[in-house]
Amino acid sequence: MKNPLPRWFAHRGGGSLAPENTLAGIRLAARLGYRAVEFDVMLSGDGTPVLIHDETLERTTNGSGRVCDTPDSILFRLDAGNGERIPRFAEAVALCREYGLLANVEIKPATGFERETAEVVARMTTSLWQGAVVQPLISSFSLEAIEVARDLVPNIPRGLLFEQVPADWLQEMSRWQALTLHCSARHVSDQVLGEARDHAVPVLCYTVNQPEQAKSLFERGVSAVFTDRLDLFSSETSAYKGLQLGG
């Protein structure tokens, strides 16, 4: 089943309008008309995949310490903002399937847990989305994680994620059999966009929070953007039918 690639992704679930990487954020994105969300997945101290960005708990919860050292019995009692708790990956998938959302699953391993995290997330991704009409997209800054995803779940589309796109990015795309290129909007060059256009590679840029910047990026050839300001773009969130994910 091929998926349309929406132009707009709710960054970390609900962007800045809801606690990041929470079920409340995903629900808000759906209510505002977004057809795609991005969120980060890391392993807890008990090996449970959960939605959180940082390796430590202090910034986004009322807890402290490393996520990978914190058992579920403590982790799931924490407040991730406005009374929300840290969600299990499985709960986020269920919500995305309920709303028919395309999910960009960013594998976010704690240092030293790259392979283990990728193996767990990759296997759960294919099982949790089994039979779904809208299939997910996996990305990661960790090339080791992308390698694991390629080998374990080759049918799930993959995106290479960089801050600055390296000169040999096309070779890397081929090596890791990736479908999309993800990079910082601040650093994407016209040369990269031209090469991507010539090779039919969708480019997805983060994090775009101003309408003028989004307009310029789309005019330059960017396929989709991640935004924290869901409120600014909710009138423009219909699927972009010119590109398809998967096959």
C-alpha positions as CSV (number, residue, x, y, z in Angstrom):
1,M,0.0,0.0,0.0
2,K,1.4,3.4,-1.0
3,N,1.0,6.3,1.4
4,P,0.6,10.0,0.4
5,L,3.3,12.1,1.9
6,P,1.7,15.1,3.7
7,R,3.5,18.4,3.5
8,W,3.1,19.0,7.2
9,F,4.3,16.9,10.2
10,A,3.5,17.8,13.8
11,H,6.9,17.9,15.4
12,R,7.3,15.7,18.6
13,G,3.6,15.0,18.4
14,G,1.9,18.3,19.2
15,G,4.7,20.8,18.7
16,S,4.8,23.6,21.2
17,L,1.0,23.6,21.8
18,A,1.0,20.4,23.9
19,P,3.5,18.5,26.0
20,E,5.9,17.0,23.5
21,N,5.9,13.3,22.7
22,T,2.6,12.7,24.5
23,L,-0.7,11.3,23.5
24,A,-2.3,14.7,24.1
25,G,0.0,16.1,21.4
26,I,-1.0,13.5,18.9
27,R,-4.7,14.1,19.6
28,L,-4.2,17.8,19.2
29,A,-2.4,17.3,15.8
30,A,-5.3,15.2,14.6
31,R,-7.9,17.8,15.8
32,L,-6.1,20.5,13.9
33,G,-6.2,18.5,10.7
34,Y,-2.6,17.2,10.6
35,R,-2.2,14.0,8.7
36,A,1.3,13.2,10.0
37,V,3.1,13.3,13.3
38,E,6.8,12.8,14.2
39,F,7.9,11.4,17.6
40,D,11.0,10.0,19.3
41,V,11.3,6.5,20.7
42,M,13.8,5.4,23.3
43,L,14.0,2.4,25.7
44,S,13.2,2.7,29.4
45,G,15.3,1.0,32.0
46,D,13.1,-2.1,31.6
47,G,13.6,-2.1,27.8
48,T,10.1,-0.7,27.1
49,P,10.0,1.6,24.0
50,V,8.6,5.0,25.1
51,L,8.1,8.4,23.6
52,I,10.8,10.9,24.8
53,H,13.4,13.0,23.2
54,D,16.2,13.6,25.7
55,E,18.3,10.9,27.3
56,T,17.5,12.5,30.7
57,L,14.2,13.2,32.3
58,E,14.7,16.7,33.7
59,R,13.6,18.9,30.7
60,T,10.3,17.3,29.8
61,T,9.2,15.6,33.1
62,N,9.2,16.1,36.8
63,G,11.7,13.3,37.1
64,S,15.4,13.1,37.1
65,G,18.1,10.8,35.8
66,R,18.6,8.9,32.6
67,V,15.7,7.3,30.8
68,C,17.6,4.1,30.1
69,D,18.2,3.7,33.9
70,T,14.7,4.4,35.0
71,P,12.3,1.4,35.5
72,D,8.8,1.5,34.2
73,S,7.4,1.6,37.7
74,I,8.9,5.0,38.1
75,L,8.8,6.3,34.5
76,F,5.1,5.9,34.0
77,R,4.3,7.8,37.2
78,L,6.0,10.9,36.0
79,D,4.3,14.1,34.8
80,A,5.3,14.9,31.2
81,G,3.4,18.1,31.3
82,N,-0.2,19.1,32.1
83,G,-0.7,15.8,33.9
84,E,0.3,13.8,30.8
85,R,2.5,10.8,31.3
86,I,5.2,9.4,29.1
87,P,3.5,7.1,26.6
88,R,4.5,3.7,25.5
89,F,5.3,3.4,21.9
90,A,2.5,0.9,21.5
91,E,0.0,3.5,22.8
92,A,1.2,6.1,20.3
93,V,0.9,3.6,17.4
94,A,-2.7,2.7,18.4
95,L,-3.6,6.4,18.5
96,C,-2.0,7.0,15.1
97,R,-3.9,4.1,13.6
98,E,-7.1,5.3,15.2
99,Y,-6.8,8.7,13.5
100,G,-5.2,7.4,10.3
101,L,-2.0,9.4,10.8
102,L,1.3,8.9,9.1
103,A,3.9,8.5,11.8
104,N,7.5,9.4,11.4
105,V,9.1,7.2,14.1
106,E,12.5,8.6,15.0
107,I,14.6,6.0,16.7
108,K,16.3,8.0,19.5
109,P,18.7,5.5,21.2
110,A,20.4,6.4,24.5
111,T,24.2,6.3,24.1
112,G,25.4,2.7,24.0
113,F,21.9,1.4,23.2
114,E,21.8,2.0,19.5
115,R,21.4,-1.6,18.2
116,E,19.2,-2.7,21.0
117,T,16.8,0.2,20.6
118,A,16.7,-0.2,16.9
119,E,15.9,-3.9,17.1
120,V,13.1,-3.5,19.5
121,V,11.5,-0.5,17.7
122,A,11.9,-2.0,14.3
123,R,10.3,-5.3,15.3
124,M,7.4,-3.6,17.1
125,T,6.9,-1.2,14.2
126,T,6.2,-3.9,11.8
127,S,4.0,-5.9,14.2
128,L,2.0,-2.9,15.6
129,W,1.2,-1.5,12.1
130,Q,0.4,-4.9,10.6
131,G,-2.6,-4.5,8.3
132,A,-2.8,-0.7,8.7
133,V,-3.8,1.3,5.7
134,V,-1.3,4.0,6.6
135,Q,2.2,2.6,7.2
136,P,4.9,4.5,9.2
137,L,8.2,6.0,8.2
138,I,11.4,5.3,10.3
139,S,14.2,7.7,10.7
140,S,17.2,8.2,12.9
141,F,20.4,10.2,13.3
142,S,22.0,6.8,14.1
143,L,23.2,5.1,11.0
144,E,23.5,1.9,13.1
145,A,19.8,2.1,13.9
146,I,19.0,2.6,10.2
147,E,21.1,-0.4,9.3
148,V,19.2,-2.5,11.8
149,A,15.8,-1.3,10.5
150,R,16.9,-2.0,6.9
151,D,17.9,-5.5,7.8
152,L,15.0,-6.4,10.1
153,V,12.0,-4.6,8.5
154,P,13.1,-3.8,4.9
155,N,9.5,-3.1,3.8
156,I,9.1,-0.1,6.2
157,P,10.3,3.1,4.5
158,R,13.4,4.7,6.0
159,G,14.6,8.3,6.1
160,L,18.2,9.4,6.7
161,L,18.4,12.2,9.2
162,F,21.1,14.8,9.3
163,E,21.6,18.3,10.6
164,Q,23.8,19.2,7.6
165,V,23.6,17.0,4.6
166,P,26.9,15.4,3.8
167,A,28.4,15.6,0.3
168,D,28.0,11.9,-0.3
169,W,24.4,11.7,0.8
170,L,23.2,10.0,-2.3
171,Q,25.6,7.2,-1.8
172,E,24.5,6.9,1.8
173,M,20.8,6.8,0.6
174,S,21.7,3.9,-1.7
175,R,23.8,2.1,1.0
176,W,21.0,2.2,3.6
177,Q,18.2,1.8,1.0
178,A,16.5,4.9,2.3
179,L,13.6,6.6,0.7
180,T,13.6,10.1,2.2
181,L,16.2,12.7,3.3
182,H,15.6,14.6,6.5
183,C,17.7,17.7,7.5
184,S,17.7,21.1,9.2
185,A,15.8,23.8,7.3
186,R,18.6,26.2,8.2
187,H,21.3,24.2,6.3
188,V,19.5,22.7,3.3
189,S,21.2,23.9,0.1
190,D,19.9,24.4,-3.4
191,Q,22.5,21.9,-4.6
192,V,21.1,19.2,-2.4
193,L,17.6,20.1,-3.4
194,G,18.6,19.9,-7.0
195,E,20.2,16.5,-6.6
196,A,17.2,15.3,-4.7
197,R,14.8,16.5,-7.4
198,D,16.9,14.8,-10.1
199,H,16.8,11.5,-8.2
200,A,13.2,11.8,-7.0
201,V,14.1,11.9,-3.3
202,P,11.6,13.6,-1.0
203,V,13.4,16.1,1.3
204,L,11.8,16.7,4.7
205,C,13.0,19.7,6.8
206,Y,12.9,20.5,10.5
207,T,11.9,22.7,12.4
208,V,9.8,25.2,10.5
209,N,7.8,27.6,12.6
210,Q,7.3,30.6,10.3
211,P,4.9,30.8,7.3
212,E,7.4,32.7,5.2
213,Q,10.1,30.1,5.7
214,A,7.7,27.3,4.9
215,K,6.6,29.0,1.7
216,S,10.3,29.5,0.6
217,L,11.2,25.9,1.3
218,F,8.3,24.6,-0.7
219,E,9.2,26.9,-3.6
220,R,12.8,25.6,-3.5
221,G,11.6,22.0,-3.7
222,V,11.3,20.8,-0.1
223,S,8.6,18.1,0.0
224,A,7.5,18.4,3.7
225,V,8.3,20.2,6.9
226,F,8.2,19.5,10.6
227,T,6.6,22.3,12.7
228,D,6.1,23.2,16.4
229,R,3.5,25.8,15.5
230,L,0.6,23.6,14.5
231,D,-1.7,26.6,14.8
232,L,-0.1,28.5,12.0
233,F,-0.5,25.8,9.4
234,S,-3.6,24.0,10.3
235,S,-5.5,25.4,7.3
236,E,-2.9,23.9,4.9
237,T,-2.4,20.4,6.2
238,S,-4.1,18.3,3.5
239,A,-2.0,15.5,2.0
240,Y,0.4,16.3,-0.8
241,K,-0.6,13.9,-3.5
242,G,2.5,14.3,-5.7
243,L,4.6,11.9,-3.6
244,Q,4.1,8.5,-2.3
245,L,5.8,6.6,0.5
246,G,6.3,2.8,0.3
247,G,5.5,0.4,-2.5
